[in-house]
Amino acid sequence: MTKQPKSLKVASAQYPIGQPNTLAEWEQKVAVWVKNGAATGASLLVFPEYAAIEQAACFGPEVYGDLKLTLAKVAKLTAERVQFHADLAKKHKVHILTGSGPLLKSDGSYVNAAQLVTPDGSIGEQEKLVMTPFERDWGISAGTVVRVFKTKLGTFGIAICYDSEFPLLVRAMAEAGAEVVLVPSCTERVSGYHRVRTGSLARALENGIATVQSPTVGDAPWSPAVDFNAGAAGIYVPSEQGVSDTGVLAQGTLNAAEWVTAAIDLERLRRVREMGEMHNYCDWALQPGAPMRRVDVETVELA
């Protein structure tokens, strides 16, 4: 039986969408961000939703000014982009959740996918499951499979932005063993940021787990997809004496470009789930109408 890790130090990016002129310039930027994130002592670095769209700027206005061409070009770079992050993960001995981006499926549709890469080169992938109205307008399709990822650092779920606002999705991840759920986000307005933040706090509370929100920040008027970005990174846990009175382990400065870090006491969270002040995790089935519709979960083992 694999010994469960007792704690995890995580760094969550408030990642500024810029306008790189070349892919080499983009790579240099990401490499510096990873280097600085690893320098915090974190074992896991989390990048936000749709951070990959920044790559479209490298191909001129005929691409970055056209949403369909943006999706096609960035999707075509997926394998190369993920391998670049895998190389950085190996170099700095960290796990990385890549900034999500469009992924072209065999049927010609696009999904929004984020990849979890390990220093050993393993790659796990989660597609966003519930589309926002904007994504439907863009032609992004919903993913279908809920996954949890078993790693040396612990077991993770990934709830991409809007997914964090749906309790049954994250509950399924928690019941499948996820102790930390990563929430990469991309929101145009502060109100949107707070919706995802509220969802992240609620999912941590009701499941006795940690959630980690990572947002895009800054304005990128060149892009029809990520033109305005507002948010702050946060690392959340249940409000519990000895864990956090507020449910907030760390909170970033709104719209600043920075890493936000915290140490998550996984062992204490396990005790909260079993015998906390309140028994939200165990009492889930006591809700009127329970048991609720169950969600199938696929478990992926990453080296």
KEKE-3310 file (N, C-alpha, C; in steps of 0.2 Angstrom, whole numbers, plus 5000, padded with zeros to 4 digits):
npx = (5004:5003:5011:5002:5004:5008:5008:5007:5014:5009:5009:5000:4996:4994:4991:4997:4990:4999:5006:5015:5028:5034:5035:5046:5048:5037:5039:5050:5045:5036:5045:5052:5042:5039:5051:5052:5041:5044:5055:5048:5047:5037:5029:5020:5014:5001:4993:4982:4965:4964:4976:4984:4980:4987:4997:4992:4995:5007:5007:5002:4990:4981:4978:4977:4967:4956:4944:4941:4952:4962:4958:4961:4975:4981:4976:4983:4996:4996:5002:5016:5016:5012:5023:5033:5030:5032:5045:5050:5045:5052:5065:5064:5059:5046:5028:5016:5001:4996:4992:4976:4969:4962:4958:4958:4947:4944:4932:4932:4928:4931:4937:4940:4954:4965:4982:4990:5006:5020:5036:5042:5038:5025:5008:4993:4976:4962:4946:4936:4919:4907:4900:4902:4891:4898:4908:4900:4896:4908:4910:4915:4915:4908:4917:4917:4922:4925:4939:4951:4968:4981:4995:5013:5012:5000:4982:4973:4959:4953:4944:4938:4937:4921:4916:4919:4908:4898:4891:4890:4900:4912:4910:4910:4923:4930:4924:4930:4943:4950:4960:4964:4957:4960:4958:4958:4955:4947:4941:4931:4926:4926:4915:4913:4925:4923:4912:4918:4927:4918:4912:4923:4927:4915:4915:4927:4923:4911:4916:4927:4940:4955:4955:4961:4963:4967:4969:4968:4975:4974:4974:4970:4968:4970:4965:4950:4946:4952:4952:4949:4953:4951:4954:4960:4972:4968:4969:4960:4951:4941:4932:4938:4943:4960:4963:4959:4951:4944:4943:4952:4968:4977:4978:4978:4983:4971:4971:4985:5001:5007:5014:5005:5006:5004:5005:4997:4989:4987:4985:4978:4967:4961:4958:4948:4938:4934:4931:4928:4923:4910:4902:4902:4906:4904:4890:4884:4875:4864:4856:4840:4832:4844:4851:4860:4861:4873:4890:4901:4918:4935:4950:4967:4983:4998:5015)
npy = (4994:5011:5024:5037:5054:5067:5081:5095:5107:5120:5131:5144:5151:5168:5172:5183:5187:5190:5197:5189:5189:5179:5161:5157:5168:5166:5154:5157:5166:5157:5148:5156:5159:5146:5143:5152:5149:5136:5140:5144:5133:5125:5110:5108:5116:5127:5132:5144:5142:5143:5149:5145:5151:5162:5159:5161:5174:5174:5173:5183:5196:5191:5178:5179:5188:5182:5171:5157:5154:5156:5146:5134:5135:5136:5123:5115:5116:5108:5096:5099:5110:5104:5095:5103:5109:5097:5095:5106:5102:5091:5097:5106:5098:5097:5095:5100:5109:5112:5127:5128:5124:5124:5108:5098:5086:5069:5069:5081:5091:5104:5103:5110:5108:5103:5098:5088:5086:5077:5076:5064:5062:5058:5060:5067:5070:5082:5086:5100:5100:5106:5118:5136:5149:5158:5149:5140:5148:5150:5137:5127:5111:5100:5091:5073:5064:5061:5063:5057:5059:5050:5053:5055:5065:5065:5063:5070:5081:5089:5103:5113:5130:5135:5122:5120:5125:5116:5105:5091:5086:5089:5082:5069:5067:5069:5058:5048:5049:5060:5073:5085:5098:5105:5121:5129:5145:5157:5172:5186:5197:5204:5199:5187:5180:5180:5171:5159:5158:5157:5145:5137:5138:5133:5119:5115:5115:5107:5095:5092:5095:5102:5116:5124:5138:5146:5160:5169:5185:5203:5213:5209:5215:5212:5199:5190:5180:5180:5193:5202:5200:5195:5192:5183:5172:5158:5148:5135:5128:5118:5128:5127:5124:5125:5122:5132:5147:5154:5147:5150:5148:5155:5170:5179:5196:5205:5204:5206:5201:5186:5173:5163:5155:5141:5129:5114:5104:5089:5077:5082:5087:5074:5070:5079:5076:5064:5066:5080:5097:5099:5087:5087:5080:5066:5067:5070:5061:5062:5073:5079:5069:5062:5046:5056:5059:5048:5051:5044:5040:5040:5033:5038:5033:5041:5042)
npz = (5000:4995:5004:5011:5007:5019:5018:5007:4997:4988:4973:4966:4951:4947:4932:4919:4904:4890:4875:4866:4854:4847:4847:4854:4862:4870:4876:4884:4893:4900:4905:4914:4923:4928:4934:4944:4951:4956:4964:4975:4983:4981:4977:4968:4954:4948:4934:4924:4917:4899:4897:4887:4876:4874:4866:4853:4849:4844:4830:4823:4817:4808:4813:4827:4828:4824:4830:4826:4819:4829:4839:4831:4828:4841:4846:4837:4842:4854:4858:4857:4866:4879:4880:4882:4894:4902:4901:4908:4920:4923:4924:4935:4945:4948:4949:4937:4933:4917:4908:4902:4886:4869:4862:4849:4844:4838:4830:4825:4833:4846:4863:4879:4887:4901:4906:4918:4922:4927:4935:4931:4918:4916:4910:4913:4908:4909:4903:4901:4908:4909:4899:4897:4892:4883:4879:4872:4861:4855:4850:4857:4864:4876:4888:4893:4902:4919:4929:4941:4948:4953:4961:4966:4975:4980:4978:4965:4958:4944:4941:4930:4930:4927:4930:4943:4950:4951:4961:4961:4952:4958:4970:4966:4962:4975:4981:4974:4979:4978:4986:4984:4974:4959:4952:4938:4931:4921:4919:4914:4921:4938:4945:4939:4943:4957:4957:4954:4964:4975:4972:4973:4987:4993:4988:4994:5008:5008:5005:5013:5008:5000:4989:4974:4966:4951:4942:4925:4922:4919:4904:4887:4873:4860:4858:4854:4863:4876:4880:4891:4908:4925:4942:4956:4964:4974:4989:4996:5010:5022:5033:5049:5065:5069:5056:5046:5051:5042:5030:5021:5015:5008:4999:4984:4978:4970:4953:4951:4945:4950:4960:4971:4987:4997:5011:5012:5024:5022:5030:5041:5035:5032:5044:5047:5038:5044:5057:5060:5066:5061:5050:5036:5025:5028:5030:5019:5012:5019:5015:5010:4997:4994:4990:4978:4960:4953:4948:4936:4938:4932:4936:4936:4935:4939:4936)
capx = (5000:5007:5010:4999:5008:5006:5007:5008:5015:5006:5009:4995:4998:4990:4995:4996:4990:5003:5006:5022:5029:5036:5034:5052:5047:5032:5043:5055:5040:5033:5050:5053:5036:5040:5057:5050:5036:5048:5059:5045:5047:5031:5030:5014:5012:4995:4992:4975:4961:4965:4982:4987:4977:4992:5001:4990:4998:5014:5006:5000:4983:4976:4977:4975:4961:4950:4943:4941:4959:4965:4957:4964:4982:4983:4975:4988:5002:4995:5007:5022:5015:5012:5030:5037:5029:5034:5052:5051:5043:5058:5071:5063:5057:5039:5022:5013:4995:4997:4987:4972:4968:4958:4960:4954:4945:4944:4926:4932:4926:4936:4936:4944:4958:4971:4986:4994:5012:5025:5044:5044:5035:5018:5004:4985:4972:4955:4942:4930:4913:4901:4902:4899:4887:4903:4911:4896:4896:4915:4910:4919:4911:4909:4920:4912:4925:4928:4945:4956:4974:4985:5002:5017:5011:4993:4977:4970:4954:4953:4938:4940:4933:4914:4915:4919:4901:4893:4893:4890:4906:4918:4909:4912:4931:4931:4922:4935:4949:4954:4960:4965:4955:4963:4952:4961:4950:4948:4935:4932:4924:4927:4909:4914:4930:4920:4908:4922:4930:4913:4912:4929:4926:4910:4917:4931:4919:4907:4920:4933:4946:4958:4954:4966:4960:4972:4966:4971:4974:4977:4970:4974:4963:4971:4962:4943:4944:4954:4953:4949:4954:4950:4954:4965:4973:4967:4970:4955:4950:4935:4933:4938:4948:4966:4964:4958:4945:4940:4943:4957:4975:4981:4974:4982:4980:4967:4974:4992:5004:5011:5012:5002:5008:5002:5006:4991:4990:4983:4984:4973:4960:4958:4954:4942:4933:4932:4929:4928:4918:4904:4903:4899:4908:4900:4883:4881:4869:4858:4852:4834:4833:4850:4858:4859:4864:4881:4895:4906:4925:4940:4956:4973:4989:5003:5022)
capy = (5000:5017:5028:5044:5060:5071:5088:5097:5114:5122:5137:5145:5157:5174:5173:5188:5186:5195:5197:5187:5190:5173:5155:5157:5172:5163:5149:5160:5168:5152:5145:5160:5158:5139:5143:5156:5145:5131:5143:5145:5127:5121:5104:5108:5123:5127:5138:5145:5141:5146:5152:5143:5155:5167:5157:5164:5181:5173:5172:5189:5198:5187:5172:5180:5192:5177:5166:5151:5152:5155:5139:5129:5136:5134:5116:5111:5116:5105:5091:5102:5114:5099:5092:5109:5109:5091:5096:5110:5098:5087:5101:5109:5093:5099:5094:5106:5109:5117:5132:5124:5127:5120:5102:5095:5079:5065:5070:5088:5096:5106:5104:5114:5103:5105:5093:5087:5083:5075:5076:5058:5063:5056:5066:5066:5076:5083:5091:5104:5096:5110:5124:5142:5152:5160:5143:5137:5152:5149:5131:5122:5106:5098:5084:5068:5059:5064:5059:5059:5058:5048:5054:5054:5071:5064:5062:5077:5082:5096:5106:5119:5136:5134:5115:5121:5128:5111:5101:5084:5084:5088:5077:5063:5067:5068:5051:5044:5049:5067:5077:5092:5099:5111:5125:5134:5149:5163:5176:5193:5201:5202:5195:5180:5178:5178:5165:5153:5158:5155:5138:5133:5138:5128:5113:5113:5115:5101:5088:5091:5094:5108:5118:5128:5142:5150:5164:5173:5192:5208:5214:5207:5217:5209:5193:5190:5175:5182:5200:5205:5195:5198:5187:5182:5165:5157:5141:5135:5122:5119:5132:5122:5126:5121:5121:5139:5149:5158:5143:5153:5147:5160:5174:5184:5202:5205:5206:5206:5195:5184:5167:5163:5149:5138:5122:5111:5099:5083:5073:5086:5086:5068:5070:5083:5072:5058:5068:5087:5100:5097:5081:5088:5075:5060:5069:5071:5057:5064:5078:5076:5067:5058:5048:5060:5055:5047:5052:5039:5043:5036:5035:5038:5033:5045:5041)
capz = (5000:4995:5010:5009:5009:5024:5017:5000:4996:4981:4971:4961:4947:4944:4926:4915:4897:4887:4868:4864:4846:4844:4852:4858:4868:4875:4880:4889:4898:4904:4908:4920:4928:4931:4938:4950:4955:4959:4969:4981:4987:4980:4973:4962:4951:4944:4929:4924:4911:4893:4897:4881:4870:4873:4860:4846:4848:4840:4823:4819:4818:4804:4817:4834:4828:4822:4835:4824:4818:4836:4841:4827:4829:4847:4847:4834:4846:4860:4860:4858:4872:4884:4881:4884:4902:4904:4901:4914:4926:4925:4925:4941:4949:4951:4945:4934:4929:4912:4907:4898:4879:4865:4860:4843:4845:4831:4827:4823:4838:4851:4870:4883:4891:4905:4907:4924:4920:4932:4934:4927:4911:4915:4908:4914:4905:4911:4899:4905:4907:4908:4895:4898:4886:4879:4875:4867:4856:4852:4847:4861:4866:4883:4889:4895:4907:4925:4931:4947:4946:4958:4960:4972:4979:4982:4973:4963:4953:4941:4940:4926:4930:4928:4933:4951:4952:4951:4967:4960:4949:4963:4975:4963:4962:4982:4983:4971:4982:4977:4992:4982:4967:4955:4948:4934:4929:4916:4920:4911:4926:4945:4947:4937:4948:4963:4956:4954:4971:4980:4971:4976:4994:4994:4987:5000:5014:5008:5004:5017:5004:4998:4982:4972:4961:4947:4936:4921:4924:4914:4898:4881:4868:4854:4858:4855:4868:4882:4880:4898:4913:4932:4947:4961:4966:4981:4991:5001:5014:5026:5039:5054:5070:5068:5049:5044:5053:5037:5025:5016:5017:5005:4994:4981:4977:4964:4946:4951:4942:4955:4963:4978:4989:5004:5013:5014:5029:5020:5036:5045:5031:5033:5051:5047:5035:5048:5064:5061:5070:5057:5047:5029:5020:5029:5030:5012:5010:5024:5012:5007:4990:4993:4986:4972:4954:4954:4942:4935:4938:4930:4940:4932:4939:4936:4940)
cpx = (5004:5006:5007:5003:5004:5004:5008:5009:5014:5008:5004:4996:4992:4993:4993:4996:4994:5002:5013:5022:5031:5035:5040:5051:5042:5035:5047:5050:5038:5039:5052:5048:5037:5046:5056:5045:5039:5052:5055:5045:5041:5033:5025:5013:5006:4994:4985:4972:4963:4971:4986:4985:4983:4996:4999:4993:5004:5013:5002:4992:4978:4974:4974:4968:4955:4950:4944:4949:4963:4964:4961:4972:4984:4982:4981:4995:5001:5000:5014:5022:5016:5019:5034:5037:5032:5042:5054:5050:5049:5064:5070:5060:5050:5034:5019:5006:4996:4991:4982:4971:4963:4961:4956:4953:4944:4938:4926:4930:4931:4933:4941:4948:4964:4975:4990:5000:5017:5032:5046:5041:5028:5013:4996:4982:4964:4952:4937:4924:4907:4903:4898:4895:4892:4906:4907:4896:4903:4915:4914:4914:4913:4913:4915:4915:4927:4933:4948:4962:4978:4992:5006:5015:5004:4988:4973:4964:4956:4946:4939:4935:4925:4912:4915:4912:4896:4895:4894:4897:4912:4917:4911:4920:4933:4930:4927:4942:4953:4954:4962:4962:4957:4958:4956:4955:4952:4941:4936:4931:4925:4921:4910:4920:4927:4915:4912:4925:4925:4912:4917:4929:4921:4912:4922:4928:4915:4910:4926:4940:4949:4956:4959:4964:4966:4969:4971:4970:4977:4973:4974:4969:4964:4967:4954:4941:4946:4956:4953:4949:4955:4950:4960:4966:4971:4968:4965:4954:4944:4937:4932:4944:4954:4968:4964:4951:4941:4940:4948:4964:4979:4977:4978:4979:4977:4970:4981:4995:5009:5009:5009:5003:5005:5004:4999:4992:4985:4981:4978:4966:4957:4955:4948:4936:4930:4928:4929:4923:4911:4906:4900:4900:4904:4892:4880:4875:4863:4854:4846:4835:4839:4848:4856:4862:4871:4884:4900:4913:4930:4946:4962:4979:4995:5010:5024)
cpy = (5006:5021:5035:5050:5064:5078:5089:5105:5116:5129:5138:5151:5162:5176:5178:5187:5192:5195:5195:5187:5183:5167:5155:5162:5170:5158:5152:5163:5163:5148:5149:5159:5151:5140:5147:5153:5139:5134:5144:5139:5123:5115:5103:5115:5122:5133:5138:5142:5146:5151:5151:5147:5161:5166:5160:5170:5180:5173:5177:5190:5193:5180:5175:5185:5188:5171:5159:5149:5152:5148:5134:5129:5133:5126:5112:5111:5112:5100:5094:5106:5109:5096:5097:5109:5103:5092:5100:5107:5094:5091:5103:5104:5095:5096:5100:5105:5114:5121:5128:5128:5122:5114:5099:5088:5075:5067:5078:5093:5098:5105:5108:5109:5106:5098:5093:5083:5082:5075:5070:5057:5060:5062:5063:5072:5076:5088:5094:5101:5100:5117:5130:5145:5155:5154:5140:5141:5151:5142:5126:5117:5103:5091:5079:5064:5063:5060:5061:5056:5056:5049:5053:5059:5070:5063:5068:5076:5088:5098:5113:5124:5134:5127:5115:5123:5123:5106:5094:5081:5084:5083:5070:5062:5066:5060:5046:5045:5056:5071:5084:5093:5106:5115:5131:5138:5155:5166:5183:5198:5199:5198:5188:5176:5175:5172:5159:5152:5155:5147:5134:5133:5133:5121:5110:5111:5108:5094:5087:5091:5101:5110:5124:5132:5146:5153:5167:5180:5196:5208:5212:5209:5215:5202:5193:5184:5177:5189:5204:5199:5198:5192:5187:5175:5164:5149:5140:5128:5123:5124:5128:5125:5122:5120:5128:5141:5152:5153:5145:5152:5152:5163:5179:5191:5203:5208:5208:5200:5192:5176:5167:5156:5147:5131:5119:5105:5093:5079:5076:5086:5079:5067:5074:5079:5066:5061:5076:5090:5098:5091:5082:5082:5068:5061:5070:5067:5058:5070:5075:5075:5063:5051:5051:5056:5054:5049:5047:5043:5038:5038:5033:5038:5036:5044:5047)
cpz = (5000:5001:5007:5011:5014:5023:5009:5000:4989:4979:4965:4957:4945:4937:4921:4908:4894:4879:4865:4856:4843:4849:4856:4864:4873:4879:4885:4895:4903:4908:4915:4925:4932:4936:4945:4954:4959:4965:4975:4986:4986:4976:4967:4960:4947:4940:4927:4917:4905:4893:4890:4875:4869:4867:4853:4844:4844:4833:4819:4819:4814:4808:4824:4834:4826:4826:4832:4822:4824:4839:4838:4828:4835:4849:4843:4838:4853:4862:4862:4865:4879:4886:4884:4892:4905:4905:4907:4920:4928:4927:4933:4946:4953:4946:4943:4931:4923:4911:4901:4891:4875:4862:4855:4844:4838:4827:4824:4828:4843:4858:4873:4888:4895:4906:4914:4922:4926:4930:4930:4920:4910:4914:4909:4911:4907:4906:4903:4903:4906:4904:4897:4892:4881:4875:4870:4860:4852:4848:4851:4864:4873:4883:4892:4901:4913:4928:4938:4945:4952:4957:4966:4977:4982:4976:4971:4958:4950:4939:4936:4926:4932:4931:4941:4954:4953:4956:4965:4956:4954:4968:4972:4963:4970:4983:4980:4974:4982:4983:4990:4975:4965:4951:4944:4931:4924:4916:4918:4917:4933:4947:4945:4941:4954:4963:4957:4961:4976:4979:4974:4984:4996:4993:4992:5006:5014:5008:5009:5014:5003:4990:4980:4966:4958:4942:4931:4923:4919:4908:4892:4875:4861:4853:4859:4860:4875:4883:4887:4903:4920:4937:4952:4963:4973:4983:4997:5004:5018:5031:5045:5059:5069:5061:5046:5047:5048:5031:5019:5019:5014:5000:4991:4980:4970:4958:4946:4948:4947:4956:4970:4981:4996:5005:5015:5018:5027:5026:5040:5042:5032:5039:5051:5043:5039:5055:5065:5065:5067:5053:5040:5025:5021:5029:5024:5010:5014:5020:5009:4999:4989:4993:4979:4966:4954:4947:4942:4935:4936:4934:4936:4936:4936:4940:4943)
residu = (MET:THR:LYS:GLN:PRO:LYS:SER:LEU:LYS:VAL:ALA:SER:ALA:GLN:TYR:PRO:ILE:GLY:GLN:PRO:ASN:THR:LEU:ALA:GLU:TRP:GLU:GLN:LYS:VAL:ALA:VAL:TRP:VAL:LYS:ASN:GLY:ALA:ALA:THR:GLY:ALA:SER:LEU:LEU:VAL:PHE:PRO:GLU:TYR:ALA:ALA:ILE:GLU:GLN:ALA:ALA:CYS:PHE:GLY:PRO:GLU:VAL:TYR:GLY:ASP:LEU:LYS:LEU:THR:LEU:ALA:LYS:VAL:ALA:LYS:LEU:THR:ALA:GLU:ARG:VAL:GLN:PHE:HIS:ALA:ASP:LEU:ALA:LYS:LYS:HIS:LYS:VAL:HIS:ILE:LEU:THR:GLY:SER:GLY:PRO:LEU:LEU:LYS:SER:ASP:GLY:SER:TYR:VAL:ASN:ALA:ALA:GLN:LEU:VAL:THR:PRO:ASP:GLY:SER:ILE:GLY:GLU:GLN:GLU:LYS:LEU:VAL:MET:THR:PRO:PHE:GLU:ARG:ASP:TRP:GLY:ILE:SER:ALA:GLY:THR:VAL:VAL:ARG:VAL:PHE:LYS:THR:LYS:LEU:GLY:THR:PHE:GLY:ILE:ALA:ILE:CYS:TYR:ASP:SER:GLU:PHE:PRO:LEU:LEU:VAL:ARG:ALA:MET:ALA:GLU:ALA:GLY:ALA:GLU:VAL:VAL:LEU:VAL:PRO:SER:CYS:THR:GLU:ARG:VAL:SER:GLY:TYR:HIS:ARG:VAL:ARG:THR:GLY:SER:LEU:ALA:ARG:ALA:LEU:GLU:ASN:GLY:ILE:ALA:THR:VAL:GLN:SER:PRO:THR:VAL:GLY:ASP:ALA:PRO:TRP:SER:PRO:ALA:VAL:ASP:PHE:ASN:ALA:GLY:ALA:ALA:GLY:ILE:TYR:VAL:PRO:SER:GLU:GLN:GLY:VAL:SER:ASP:THR:GLY:VAL:LEU:ALA:GLN:GLY:THR:LEU:ASN:ALA:ALA:GLU:TRP:VAL:THR:ALA:ALA:ILE:ASP:LEU:GLU:ARG:LEU:ARG:ARG:VAL:ARG:GLU:MET:GLY:GLU:MET:HIS:ASN:TYR:CYS:ASP:TRP:ALA:LEU:GLN:PRO:GLY:ALA:PRO:MET:ARG:ARG:VAL:ASP:VAL:GLU:THR:VAL:GLU:LEU:ALA)
# end
